[in-house]
Structure formats: structure tokens, C-alpha cells
Amino acid sequence: MGNIPSDRNELFTFAQAHAQVFIDNAPTIGLTVAMANAVKTATLATGTAISDADVARSAARTATQDLSESYTDLRRVVSEAVRTINNFALNAADPALVYSKAQIAPPADRTNLPPPNAPFDLGVSLNPSTGSLLVRWKASQPQGMTGVVYNVQRRVGNGGGAGGFTQVALTGQKRFEDSTIPAGTSVLAYTIQSQRGSQTSPLSNIIEVRFGVGGGMMVKQYAASEDPAFKMAA
């Protein structure tokens, strides 16, 4: 038996190389036709099993990756929902009723926490296929603070007087895709404010987007105190 490889892959290679040889030379090497054919049949079956196993392993890897991505997406949407419920409860006349209806435990009492911090490091990118703008920001809140949502405010045009900012979204994420930009808009500006219950942060910097000829886009960022509309309001 020393001529037979012990390694499974080497065994299969050996069988592939010898199956037809055994059939062609069965009478002269002491094998019956049935024995030689059995080697070939077993070799073919093993080849099919190897192929099926490879397909199954590939499918398992794909399924595992899909499962991981599903859990990530589930955590994201559930976390956003709970953050929104927390914020709604903080502003409700009967917070306990909100938590009872949602069947979730209220967060620990955080009444002594300071107001949330303002968002910072705003960024914007254009989706050329839809024309929408993705606005992103960062925010670092005090330790233990939960229930923070972000008030996204937008101004269409150059502002000043009646051209002030209006709320376009309240989200628990640090991103907002604006798909409601009026046709023909040449200038947009955004500012973000953190909110927890009745407490709000200062406004973030303003990020201004100007659309040019041929789909070009210019972006600049400046403090709210430098904005003409806020100066007029002051």
C-alpha cells in the first residue's frame, strides 16, 4: 500500500492519473474490468464531490458576509430608531408613556448633563446620477449622553432677510442626503445643530455650495457668526 498517497489531494491526483490506465491494462496487471471501472467511477464521484464542496464553501462565505452586513444594517436602523424615540420622549408630556408604548427601557437619568456639543467638520458631495447632495458631519458628545439627534438646516439662495435657514431633516445619523433641492438652484448652504430634548448646541459652521456651468461645484465653509443673514438678525 506504500504506493498510495496518504494526502487526500495527492490521492485524488493519483486516481485521476491511473483510472484509465487501470481500465486499458486490466487483464495484464491482474485487475478485473469491474475493479478497474470501480476506480474510475470512484474518481469521478470524488471530483464531483470536490466541485460541490468548493461551491458550498463559496456560498457559505457569501452567506456569512451577507449575514454580517445584515446585522450591521440592523444595528444601524434600530439604533437610529431608539435614538429618535429617546429624543421624542424627552420632549413628550409623559415620557414614561412613550417608553411603555415602545416597550423599551428609558435611559438612565441624565438631567445634569450639559447641552450637546455642536457638529463640526462638515463635508458635502454630489451624486451625479440623482443630483442629490450628501451632507456629512462629525460630532463628539459628553460621556454618557444619549438621545442626541441632528437638526439639519438649509438655505436656498444667498440668504439675508427672508432667505434664512429652514429645517429640512432631524436625524440620528451624522449624514443627510438632500434630494429636495429646487430646480435651478445655484447656491445652497447648510448648518447643523445637535439637539437633545429641549437642549441644543450652537450652530455648526455653515457649508456653502455653489453650482457652476457644466455641473461644477464650489464649496466653502465659514462660521455662522460670519454669515450676513445672522449678522442682520443680530
Backbone as CSV, one residue per row, in Angstrom:
resi,resn,N_x,N_y,N_z,CA_x,CA_y,CA_z,C_x,C_y,C_z
1,MET,0.824,-1.213,0.000,0.000,0.000,0.000,0.853,1.256,0.000
2,GLY,2.163,1.112,-0.023,3.026,2.270,0.072,2.982,3.171,-1.133
3,ASN,2.466,2.648,-2.260,2.395,3.467,-3.469,1.221,4.438,-3.469
4,ILE,0.317,4.294,-2.525,-0.886,5.145,-2.487,-0.619,6.344,-1.584
5,PRO,-0.768,7.571,-2.092,-0.524,8.770,-1.264,-1.485,8.828,-0.087
6,SER,-1.005,9.338,1.038,-1.869,9.492,2.214,-2.638,10.811,2.179
7,ASP,-2.059,11.830,1.539,-2.735,13.114,1.431,-3.943,12.991,0.494
8,ARG,-5.055,13.577,0.873,-6.287,13.418,0.091,-6.163,14.004,-1.305
9,ASN,-5.576,15.205,-1.401,-5.432,15.827,-2.721,-4.497,15.008,-3.617
10,GLU,-3.412,14.523,-3.008,-2.484,13.704,-3.786,-3.136,12.370,-4.184
11,LEU,-3.981,11.827,-3.305,-4.708,10.596,-3.625,-5.617,10.801,-4.833
12,PHE,-6.323,11.935,-4.856,-7.228,12.208,-5.975,-6.428,12.370,-7.274
13,THR,-5.297,13.055,-7.192,-4.452,13.226,-8.374,-3.943,11.869,-8.875
14,PHE,-3.551,11.013,-7.946,-3.092,9.655,-8.290,-4.207,8.889,-9.004
15,ALA,-5.422,8.966,-8.426,-6.549,8.234,-9.010,-6.880,8.758,-10.408
16,GLN,-6.858,10.095,-10.583,-7.116,10.653,-11.906,-6.097,10.144,-12.931
17,ALA,-4.838,10.055,-12.527,-3.777,9.643,-13.444,-3.841,8.151,-13.772
18,HIS,-4.428,7.315,-12.888,-4.356,5.869,-13.064,-5.681,5.207,-13.438
19,ALA,-6.789,5.915,-13.296,-8.093,5.271,-13.536,-8.186,4.682,-14.932
20,GLN,-7.885,5.483,-15.938,-7.993,4.977,-17.308,-6.880,3.971,-17.626
21,VAL,-5.727,4.179,-17.023,-4.624,3.219,-17.204,-5.046,1.846,-16.705
22,PHE,-5.711,1.782,-15.552,-6.161,0.518,-14.992,-7.168,-0.157,-15.920
23,ILE,-8.070,0.665,-16.503,-9.068,0.098,-17.416,-8.409,-0.453,-18.675
24,ASP,-7.507,0.330,-19.251,-6.870,-0.081,-20.506,-5.993,-1.326,-20.341
25,ASN,-5.449,-1.516,-19.162,-4.484,-2.601,-18.961,-4.951,-3.630,-17.931
26,ALA,-6.221,-3.649,-17.641,-6.741,-4.514,-16.573,-6.264,-5.958,-16.664
27,PRO,-6.406,-6.654,-17.835,-6.034,-8.076,-17.869,-4.546,-8.320,-17.641
28,THR,-3.717,-7.353,-18.046,-2.268,-7.574,-17.962,-1.676,-7.112,-16.639
29,ILE,-2.476,-6.466,-15.780,-1.959,-6.030,-14.474,-2.703,-6.714,-13.321
30,GLY,-3.519,-7.700,-13.668,-4.176,-8.513,-12.644,-5.495,-7.982,-12.141
31,LEU,-6.086,-6.971,-12.797,-7.366,-6.423,-12.353,-8.489,-6.964,-13.209
32,THR,-9.636,-7.114,-12.593,-10.830,-7.409,-13.384,-11.342,-6.093,-13.960
33,VAL,-12.150,-6.192,-14.997,-12.745,-4.991,-15.600,-13.598,-4.254,-14.574
34,ALA,-14.291,-5.010,-13.748,-15.144,-4.393,-12.721,-14.317,-3.587,-11.733
35,MET,-13.184,-4.103,-11.309,-12.331,-3.391,-10.356,-11.782,-2.107,-10.979
36,ALA,-11.328,-2.196,-12.226,-10.791,-1.012,-12.904,-11.861,0.052,-13.082
37,ASN,-13.066,-0.386,-13.491,-14.171,0.567,-13.652,-14.576,1.183,-12.314
38,ALA,-14.472,0.423,-11.234,-14.812,0.942,-9.902,-13.867,2.084,-9.513
39,VAL,-12.581,1.959,-9.894,-11.625,3.032,-9.609,-12.029,4.299,-10.353
40,LYS,-12.390,4.143,-11.629,-12.775,5.319,-12.414,-14.060,5.949,-11.885
41,THR,-15.041,5.084,-11.541,-16.317,5.602,-11.009,-16.096,6.369,-9.703
42,ALA,-15.272,5.820,-8.817,-14.990,6.486,-7.542,-14.223,7.792,-7.759
43,THR,-13.329,7.796,-8.762,-12.572,9.018,-9.066,-13.495,10.119,-9.556
44,LEU,-14.412,9.775,-10.466,-15.376,10.760,-10.975,-16.285,11.284,-9.866
45,ALA,-16.726,10.394,-8.992,-17.591,10.797,-7.883,-16.867,11.741,-6.937
46,THR,-15.574,11.437,-6.684,-14.791,12.314,-5.809,-14.602,13.679,-6.448
47,GLY,-14.365,13.725,-7.759,-14.229,15.005,-8.460,-15.492,15.840,-8.348
48,THR,-16.653,15.182,-8.509,-17.929,15.895,-8.355,-18.100,16.410,-6.933
49,ALA,-17.721,15.573,-5.952,-17.848,15.981,-4.546,-16.936,17.163,-4.231
50,ILE,-15.737,17.148,-4.806,-14.808,18.272,-4.592,-15.404,19.559,-5.162
51,SER,-15.945,19.466,-6.379,-16.551,20.641,-7.011,-17.730,21.160,-6.197
52,ASP,-18.585,20.215,-5.729,-19.747,20.620,-4.919,-19.298,21.281,-3.612
53,ALA,-18.233,20.742,-3.021,-17.740,21.315,-1.767,-17.196,22.724,-1.988
54,ASP,-16.504,22.926,-3.115,-15.989,24.258,-3.422,-17.124,25.259,-3.575
55,VAL,-18.185,24.846,-4.275,-19.354,25.721,-4.456,-20.000,26.028,-3.108
56,ALA,-20.112,24.985,-2.269,-20.736,25.178,-0.955,-19.911,26.112,-0.082
57,ARG,-18.571,25.957,-0.124,-17.723,26.847,0.677,-17.852,28.287,0.207
58,SER,-17.889,28.477,-1.113,-18.045,29.828,-1.648,-19.381,30.421,-1.235
59,ALA,-20.436,29.593,-1.312,-21.761,30.062,-0.903,-21.794,30.383,0.579
60,ALA,-21.092,29.571,1.389,-21.059,29.816,2.835,-20.352,31.125,3.151
61,ARG,-19.237,31.388,2.422,-18.535,32.659,2.651,-19.427,33.837,2.295
62,THR,-20.134,33.720,1.168,-21.039,34.793,0.755,-22.161,34.970,1.763
63,ALA,-22.727,33.841,2.206,-23.819,33.912,3.182,-23.349,34.521,4.497
64,THR,-22.140,34.171,4.928,-21.596,34.726,6.170,-21.390,36.230,6.055
65,GLN,-20.868,36.674,4.901,-20.682,38.105,4.680,-22.022,38.826,4.640
66,ASP,-23.005,38.226,3.949,-24.340,38.830,3.890,-24.948,38.933,5.281
67,LEU,-24.748,37.887,6.091,-25.286,37.898,7.456,-24.642,39.012,8.276
68,SER,-23.327,39.159,8.153,-22.625,40.205,8.895,-23.122,41.587,8.486
69,GLU,-23.298,41.804,7.179,-23.788,43.095,6.698,-25.218,43.341,7.153
70,SER,-26.015,42.279,7.206,-27.397,42.421,7.681,-27.437,42.845,9.140
71,TYR,-26.564,42.228,9.981,-26.509,42.616,11.385,-26.059,44.071,11.535
72,THR,-25.081,44.479,10.711,-24.609,45.863,10.772,-25.727,46.826,10.420
73,ASP,-26.465,46.509,9.356,-27.571,47.371,8.936,-28.686,47.365,9.977
74,LEU,-28.955,46.182,10.543,-29.986,46.089,11.582,-29.622,46.942,12.782
75,ARG,-28.348,46.875,13.233,-27.919,47.675,14.375,-28.069,49.166,14.079
76,ARG,-27.719,49.553,12.847,-27.793,50.975,12.475,-29.227,51.483,12.535
77,VAL,-30.170,50.763,11.899,-31.542,51.270,11.827,-32.238,51.186,13.186
78,VAL,-31.941,50.114,13.955,-32.549,50.015,15.288,-31.996,51.107,16.202
79,SER,-30.681,51.359,16.133,-30.074,52.410,16.963,-30.659,53.767,16.639
80,GLU,-30.840,54.038,15.342,-31.416,55.329,14.959,-32.851,55.448,15.456
81,ALA,-33.614,54.356,15.367,-34.998,54.389,15.841,-35.059,54.649,17.345
82,VAL,-34.196,53.964,18.108,-34.205,54.147,19.567,-33.747,55.557,19.937
83,ARG,-32.735,56.086,19.220,-32.313,57.471,19.489,-33.447,58.444,19.243
84,THR,-34.193,58.217,18.171,-35.314,59.105,17.845,-36.410,58.993,18.889
85,ILE,-36.693,57.763,19.351,-37.694,57.574,20.406,-37.264,58.288,21.685
86,ASN,-35.977,58.149,22.040,-35.474,58.824,23.240,-35.664,60.332,23.140
87,ASN,-35.331,60.894,21.993,-35.462,62.330,21.829,-36.928,62.757,21.876
88,PHE,-37.799,61.955,21.257,-39.230,62.258,21.286,-39.754,62.212,22.716
89,ALA,-39.309,61.202,23.474,-39.766,61.067,24.857,-39.310,62.242,25.710
90,LEU,-38.102,62.739,25.456,-37.587,63.868,26.236,-38.451,65.105,26.070
91,ASN,-39.116,65.220,24.918,-39.958,66.381,24.648,-41.442,66.111,24.912
92,ALA,-41.774,64.862,25.286,-43.175,64.494,25.464,-43.680,64.906,26.835
93,ALA,-45.012,65.093,26.924,-45.623,65.434,28.211,-45.525,64.275,29.194
94,ASP,-45.566,63.047,28.676,-45.483,61.861,29.529,-44.440,60.910,28.941
95,PRO,-43.145,61.132,29.256,-42.103,60.271,28.692,-42.303,58.794,29.017
96,ALA,-42.790,58.496,30.228,-42.971,57.103,30.618,-43.946,56.392,29.688
97,LEU,-44.978,57.113,29.249,-45.948,56.518,28.336,-45.300,56.187,26.990
98,VAL,-44.399,57.070,26.535,-43.701,56.824,25.269,-42.879,55.548,25.357
99,TYR,-42.106,55.413,26.446,-41.281,54.221,26.604,-42.132,52.972,26.788
100,SER,-43.278,53.113,27.450,-44.170,51.972,27.622,-44.735,51.519,26.283
101,LYS,-45.156,52.467,25.467,-45.692,52.130,24.140,-44.615,51.503,23.261
102,ALA,-43.379,51.995,23.376,-42.272,51.466,22.564,-41.714,50.167,23.122
103,GLN,-42.098,49.852,24.376,-41.624,48.641,25.050,-40.098,48.606,25.148
104,ILE,-39.523,49.765,25.488,-38.082,49.834,25.749,-37.873,50.558,27.076
105,ALA,-36.762,50.270,27.712,-36.461,50.897,28.998,-35.952,52.323,28.756
106,PRO,-36.362,53.268,29.572,-35.833,54.627,29.423,-34.364,54.664,29.797
107,PRO,-33.602,55.581,29.227,-32.192,55.691,29.603,-32.050,56.193,31.031
108,ALA,-30.875,55.995,31.592,-30.616,56.495,32.940,-30.789,58.010,32.975
109,ASP,-31.154,58.504,34.124,-31.392,59.938,34.272,-30.124,60.724,33.967
110,ARG,-30.215,61.611,32.998,-29.068,62.424,32.602,-29.388,63.914,32.701
111,THR,-30.222,64.284,33.672,-30.683,65.663,33.755,-29.561,66.639,34.043
112,ASN,-28.465,66.150,34.615,-27.367,67.054,34.950,-26.344,67.192,33.822
113,LEU,-26.607,66.539,32.719,-25.671,66.635,31.608,-25.739,68.020,30.963
114,PRO,-24.634,68.495,30.418,-24.640,69.788,29.731,-25.335,69.663,28.372
115,PRO,-25.572,70.774,27.699,-26.135,70.704,26.347,-25.194,69.942,25.423
116,PRO,-25.713,69.382,24.352,-24.849,68.657,23.420,-23.872,69.594,22.715
117,ASN,-22.803,69.026,22.226,-21.799,69.800,21.504,-22.212,70.008,20.045
118,ALA,-21.698,71.069,19.480,-22.023,71.387,18.089,-21.312,70.439,17.135
119,PRO,-21.957,70.078,16.035,-21.276,69.303,14.992,-20.126,70.102,14.389
120,PHE,-19.186,69.387,13.773,-18.027,70.055,13.169,-17.569,69.259,11.949
121,ASP,-16.624,69.823,11.248,-16.001,69.159,10.092,-17.049,68.723,9.078
122,LEU,-17.852,69.666,8.620,-18.871,69.371,7.629,-18.237,69.075,6.274
123,GLY,-18.893,68.224,5.512,-18.449,67.909,4.155,-19.660,67.687,3.277
124,VAL,-19.479,67.803,1.986,-20.592,67.621,1.063,-20.068,66.990,-0.225
125,SER,-20.871,66.115,-0.819,-20.518,65.504,-2.093,-21.771,65.385,-2.942
126,LEU,-21.575,65.412,-4.246,-22.689,65.388,-5.198,-22.851,63.992,-5.773
127,ASN,-24.100,63.532,-5.826,-24.428,62.299,-6.536,-24.820,62.688,-7.955
128,PRO,-23.929,62.498,-8.940,-24.210,62.993,-10.291,-25.387,62.308,-10.963
129,SER,-25.706,61.091,-10.551,-26.802,60.368,-11.200,-28.172,60.840,-10.736
130,THR,-28.258,61.349,-9.493,-29.551,61.798,-8.972,-29.615,63.305,-8.756
131,GLY,-28.454,63.959,-8.700,-28.424,65.389,-8.425,-28.572,65.731,-6.961
132,SER,-28.631,64.718,-6.091,-28.772,64.987,-4.661,-27.411,65.279,-4.049
133,LEU,-27.427,65.928,-2.888,-26.201,66.251,-2.162,-26.152,65.446,-0.868
134,LEU,-25.005,64.852,-0.590,-24.800,64.151,0.667,-24.015,65.054,1.597
135,VAL,-24.649,65.452,2.694,-24.010,66.312,3.692,-23.578,65.429,4.856
136,ARG,-22.324,65.554,5.269,-21.781,64.747,6.357,-21.179,65.670,7.415
137,TRP,-21.120,65.179,8.642,-20.503,65.958,9.718,-20.013,65.008,10.808
138,LYS,-19.242,65.558,11.731,-18.779,64.814,12.891,-19.363,65.462,14.147
139,ALA,-19.404,64.698,15.213,-19.880,65.236,16.488,-19.357,64.352,17.606
140,SER,-18.890,64.976,18.673,-18.393,64.255,19.845,-19.132,64.784,21.065
141,GLN,-19.970,63.926,21.645,-20.823,64.369,22.737,-20.243,63.989,24.103
142,PRO,-20.678,64.671,25.168,-20.186,64.361,26.513,-20.431,62.893,26.875
143,GLN,-19.558,62.334,27.681,-19.674,60.933,28.079,-21.013,60.678,28.758
144,GLY,-21.671,59.608,28.336,-22.946,59.231,28.927,-24.145,59.871,28.287
145,MET,-23.936,60.762,27.335,-25.070,61.443,26.709,-25.671,60.576,25.615
146,THR,-26.985,60.371,25.695,-27.707,59.612,24.680,-28.867,60.457,24.167
147,GLY,-29.525,59.964,23.121,-30.711,60.645,22.609,-30.417,61.890,21.806
148,VAL,-29.179,62.052,21.316,-28.841,63.240,20.531,-29.257,63.021,19.078
149,VAL,-29.959,63.980,18.521,-30.289,63.977,17.105,-29.739,65.266,16.498
150,TYR,-29.783,65.330,15.173,-29.154,66.457,14.488,-30.178,67.164,13.598
151,ASN,-30.307,68.456,13.867,-31.237,69.303,13.130,-30.504,69.879,11.922
152,VAL,-30.887,69.412,10.734,-30.250,69.868,9.505,-31.033,71.064,8.964
153,GLN,-30.342,72.186,8.833,-30.986,73.402,8.336,-30.356,73.808,7.001
154,ARG,-31.215,74.230,6.089,-30.761,74.560,4.732,-31.261,75.946,4.331
155,ARG,-30.420,76.601,3.548,-30.826,77.874,2.950,-30.623,77.779,1.449
156,VAL,-31.642,78.187,0.713,-31.560,78.215,-0.748,-31.367,79.656,-1.180
157,GLY,-30.317,79.910,-1.944,-30.009,81.274,-2.348,-28.948,81.876,-1.455
158,ASN,-28.776,83.191,-1.576,-27.694,83.871,-0.871,-28.050,84.280,0.548
159,GLY,-29.301,84.106,0.946,-29.684,84.430,2.320,-29.840,85.918,2.528
160,GLY,-29.918,86.296,3.802,-30.172,87.686,4.122,-31.667,87.945,4.132
161,GLY,-32.174,88.612,5.112,-33.595,88.925,5.163,-34.426,87.666,5.209
162,ALA,-35.277,87.491,4.183,-36.197,86.354,4.154,-35.515,85.063,3.717
163,GLY,-34.256,85.134,3.320,-33.578,83.941,2.821,-32.857,83.191,3.902
164,GLY,-33.479,83.042,5.050,-32.811,82.379,6.162,-32.863,80.863,6.065
165,PHE,-32.358,80.199,7.100,-32.301,78.751,7.138,-33.627,78.167,7.610
166,THR,-33.984,77.025,7.044,-35.164,76.284,7.478,-34.771,74.826,7.691
167,GLN,-35.451,74.177,8.623,-35.145,72.773,8.914,-35.605,71.888,7.767
168,VAL,-34.714,70.974,7.344,-35.075,70.023,6.292,-34.995,68.578,6.783
169,ALA,-34.394,68.360,7.951,-34.312,66.993,8.470,-33.967,67.013,9.947
170,LEU,-34.406,65.983,10.647,-33.998,65.714,12.027,-33.604,64.242,12.053
171,THR,-32.333,63.971,12.224,-31.829,62.615,12.053,-30.885,62.212,13.169
172,GLY,-30.857,60.923,13.456,-29.913,60.402,14.428,-28.577,60.045,13.814
173,GLN,-28.474,60.110,12.489,-27.218,59.826,11.805,-26.418,61.104,11.606
174,LYS,-25.140,60.927,11.296,-24.277,62.087,11.045,-24.112,62.282,9.541
175,ARG,-25.221,62.182,8.851,-25.249,62.357,7.404,-26.684,62.640,6.977
176,PHE,-26.828,63.336,5.870,-28.153,63.619,5.331,-28.035,63.773,3.827
177,GLU,-28.866,63.025,3.097,-28.878,63.144,1.642,-30.049,64.020,1.233
178,ASP,-29.724,65.156,0.659,-30.736,66.142,0.270,-31.165,65.882,-1.172
179,SER,-32.366,65.341,-1.322,-32.903,65.061,-2.657,-34.046,66.002,-3.014
180,THR,-34.189,67.091,-2.256,-35.305,68.031,-2.484,-34.798,69.408,-2.890
181,ILE,-33.670,69.444,-3.577,-33.105,70.723,-3.996,-33.954,71.301,-5.123
182,PRO,-34.433,72.524,-4.987,-35.265,73.112,-6.042,-34.496,73.227,-7.365
183,ALA,-35.214,73.021,-8.457,-34.585,73.117,-9.781,-34.047,74.529,-9.998
184,GLY,-32.901,74.609,-10.631,-32.307,75.905,-10.953,-31.546,76.545,-9.814
185,THR,-31.399,75.845,-8.683,-30.680,76.412,-7.538,-29.198,76.585,-7.875
186,SER,-28.658,77.747,-7.587,-27.235,77.990,-7.845,-26.423,78.043,-6.562
187,VAL,-27.079,78.349,-5.437,-26.376,78.450,-4.164,-27.197,77.756,-3.076
188,LEU,-26.533,76.908,-2.300,-27.140,76.248,-1.148,-26.215,76.401,0.047
189,ALA,-26.790,76.443,1.218,-25.978,76.466,2.437,-26.641,75.578,3.480
190,TYR,-25.803,74.932,4.277,-26.298,74.050,5.330,-25.600,74.386,6.645
191,THR,-26.329,74.230,7.736,-25.748,74.281,9.072,-26.459,73.232,9.913
192,ILE,-25.742,72.639,10.848,-26.271,71.527,11.639,-26.244,71.913,13.113
193,GLN,-27.274,71.494,13.834,-27.358,71.769,15.263,-27.686,70.474,16.004
194,SER,-26.891,70.155,17.015,-27.183,68.990,17.856,-28.351,69.321,18.773
195,GLN,-29.191,68.312,19.038,-30.364,68.541,19.869,-30.613,67.322,20.742
196,ARG,-30.869,67.598,22.017,-31.253,66.540,22.962,-32.358,67.089,23.837
197,GLY,-33.586,66.625,23.585,-34.719,67.187,24.297,-34.865,68.659,23.964
198,SER,-34.950,69.485,24.997,-35.059,70.928,24.781,-33.695,71.604,24.695
199,GLN,-32.626,70.835,24.903,-31.288,71.409,24.858,-30.720,71.331,23.448
200,THR,-30.100,72.416,23.012,-29.495,72.453,21.686,-28.071,72.984,21.786
201,SER,-27.284,72.609,20.828,-25.908,73.101,20.743,-25.883,74.394,19.949
202,PRO,-24.766,75.091,19.962,-24.598,76.175,18.991,-24.647,75.601,17.573
203,LEU,-24.894,76.448,16.616,-24.885,76.012,15.226,-23.469,75.624,14.807
204,SER,-23.402,74.662,13.940,-22.113,74.324,13.355,-21.689,75.432,12.401
205,ASN,-20.496,75.293,11.867,-20.116,76.146,10.750,-21.126,75.996,9.621
206,ILE,-21.162,76.943,8.754,-22.005,76.886,7.561,-21.162,76.352,6.411
207,ILE,-21.715,75.414,5.691,-21.052,74.941,4.476,-21.894,75.400,3.290
208,GLU,-21.258,76.116,2.398,-21.957,76.721,1.263,-21.527,76.032,-0.034
209,VAL,-22.500,75.753,-0.870,-22.250,75.070,-2.145,-22.737,75.971,-3.268
210,ARG,-21.855,76.217,-4.228,-22.219,76.994,-5.419,-22.041,76.109,-6.645
211,PHE,-23.102,76.030,-7.450,-23.068,75.236,-8.669,-22.684,76.121,-9.844
212,GLY,-21.720,75.644,-10.640,-21.254,76.412,-11.779,-21.730,75.830,-13.094
213,VAL,-21.287,76.421,-14.161,-21.634,75.971,-15.502,-20.970,74.613,-15.746
214,GLY,-21.713,73.697,-16.384,-21.166,72.381,-16.702,-21.142,71.428,-15.531
215,GLY,-21.913,71.697,-14.497,-22.009,70.778,-13.366,-20.924,70.933,-12.326
216,GLY,-20.072,71.975,-12.443,-19.036,72.187,-11.440,-19.625,72.605,-10.103
217,MET,-18.861,72.431,-9.031,-19.359,72.723,-7.688,-18.235,73.317,-6.857
218,MET,-18.497,74.468,-6.244,-17.532,75.093,-5.339,-18.088,75.043,-3.925
219,VAL,-17.236,74.687,-2.982,-17.670,74.535,-1.593,-16.784,75.386,-0.701
220,LYS,-17.393,76.121,0.213,-16.613,76.834,1.225,-17.322,76.706,2.561
221,GLN,-16.583,76.875,3.632,-17.110,76.705,4.978,-16.680,77.889,5.834
222,TYR,-17.610,78.397,6.642,-17.301,79.542,7.492,-18.205,79.522,8.717
223,ALA,-17.830,80.271,9.723,-18.586,80.309,10.976,-19.928,81.002,10.768
224,ALA,-20.920,80.558,11.543,-22.244,81.176,11.448,-22.191,82.664,11.766
225,SER,-21.284,83.057,12.654,-21.174,84.483,13.023,-20.719,85.342,11.857
226,GLU,-20.139,84.723,10.823,-19.675,85.464,9.660,-20.730,85.546,8.561
227,ASP,-21.880,84.932,8.781,-22.904,84.890,7.744,-23.725,86.184,7.769
228,PRO,-23.981,86.795,6.615,-24.732,88.051,6.570,-26.121,87.938,7.184
229,ALA,-26.795,86.800,6.966,-28.161,86.656,7.487,-28.166,86.683,9.007
230,PHE,-27.185,86.023,9.644,-27.125,86.023,11.093,-26.729,87.397,11.622
231,LYS,-25.852,88.106,10.904,-25.476,89.444,11.320,-26.674,90.388,11.285
232,MET,-27.501,90.233,10.245,-28.694,91.057,10.146,-29.670,90.779,11.277
233,ALA,-29.803,89.454,11.594,-30.716,89.071,12.676,-30.258,89.601,14.016
234,ALA,-28.926,89.699,14.167,-28.372,90.197,15.428,-28.637,91.684,15.570
